[in-house]
Amino acid sequence: MISLAGRDILHSWGKFVFTGIGLGLLIGVTLTMAGIYRGMVDDAKTLLDNSGADLWIVQQDTLGPYAEASSIYDDTYRSLLGMQGVAAASNVTYLTMQVRKTQARSTNMANEVRAMIVGTVTNAPAQPGQPAYLVAGRHITRDHYEAIADISSGLQLGENIKIRRNQYQVVGLTRRMVSSGGDPMIFIPLRDAQEAQFLKDNDAIVRQRARTAQNPALNRPNTPTLLAAVIQSQSVNNSVNAVLVQISPGTDPESVAEPIRRWKHLTVYTRVQMEDILIAKLIATSAKQIGMFLVILAIVSAAIVAFIIYTLTIGKIREIAVLKLIGTKNRTIATMILQQSLALGVIGFAVGKISATFWAPIFPKYVLLENSDAVSGFFAVMAICMLASLLAIRVALQVDPAEAIGG
């Protein structure tokens, strides 16, 4: 029996291989899109893992601190430490902003990095909210002007950065400490982070002080110290975004969270609830968009395979007619065309998997290529190739055997 698929591949192997490479690059893009989504989910889970928290205490009726703004008093953690099941509690602030290297003389974007600024307590490496580990340098030991940066930020030890008004020296480097959006984290002392997030700029402060001085209730002639006290209170911020809580081993998180909700009038999220917020709500739109791209890429891949197999089949009309003339069954002819389509899919998937593996580390955001996705992708490609070959099979089965001798 003549192998139509093998014969045609050998006869026009150049066209077949180059088609497989083109299809493979398209498959590589598809695998990369799936890896981008997996990377987004992994970033969200890594953010929760790196926080070291079992419970997130945030402002009432908010989804903070990662999905919505949240503001609570920074002395809240003291009352939480006395509650049953609470092993540790620590204040934390989060602020995403552009950070610039102070050595840079120009405003070139290459001298800036988009980062999540995390304010944590100092001299307490074991507290929740602190970097889990360092790859270089040391932890923050001073109350001001020191920072720890993730290596993906491109910052180096000893480098100076500017956050709002103040300059900070990078004293430590960590790895895989990123926000849910993939931005690298930069850790600074809590007080500095509170000032950076909540304190107004100098001009706004001057205007606010002028308004306060013009208020007769706050600027009484017989109480000269009242105005100074009010202005002083306006210059100090005592808010944080959340309190991270670690519970005692073997304690049910919900049994600790419920009394806090009831008596402290705060919103409390467990690890499962916070993961649902990040994945089901925060990145839901991006997931749908990636899903649409995957559908479009699958349709385009099917169209390419169908066109190529159809073109190759049209070029073999006489050979197919000869096969029919000598009594070859339709099932055998259909199997031969299907084999050719599947061979094209195998070549394309191999090229795509190799391509995605090589270019994934180049992407600015984390791309996670999982073996389960590769296996699912392989079977999806085979299914697409089988469906794409139906048009060519239909044309082949309609060929009249007389064409073999009628020319």
Secondary structure by P-SEA (a helix, b strand, c coil): ccaaaaaaaaacaaaaaaaaaaaaaaaaaaaaaaaaaaaaaaaaaaaaaaacccbbbccccccccccbbbbbbcaaaaaaaacccccccccccccbbbbbcccccccccccccbbbbbbbbcccccccccccccccccccccccccccccccccccccbbbbcccbbbbbcccccccccccbbbbbbccaaaaaaacccccaaaaaaaaaaaaaccccccccccaaaaaaaaaaaccccccbbbbbbcccccaaaaaaaaaacccbbbbcaaaaaaaaccccaaaaaaaaaaaaaaaaaaaaaaaaaaaaaaaaaaaaaaaaaaaacccaaaaaaaaaaaaaaaaaaaaaaaaaaaaaaccccccbbbbcaaaaaaaaaaaaaaaaaaaaaaaaaaaaccccccccc
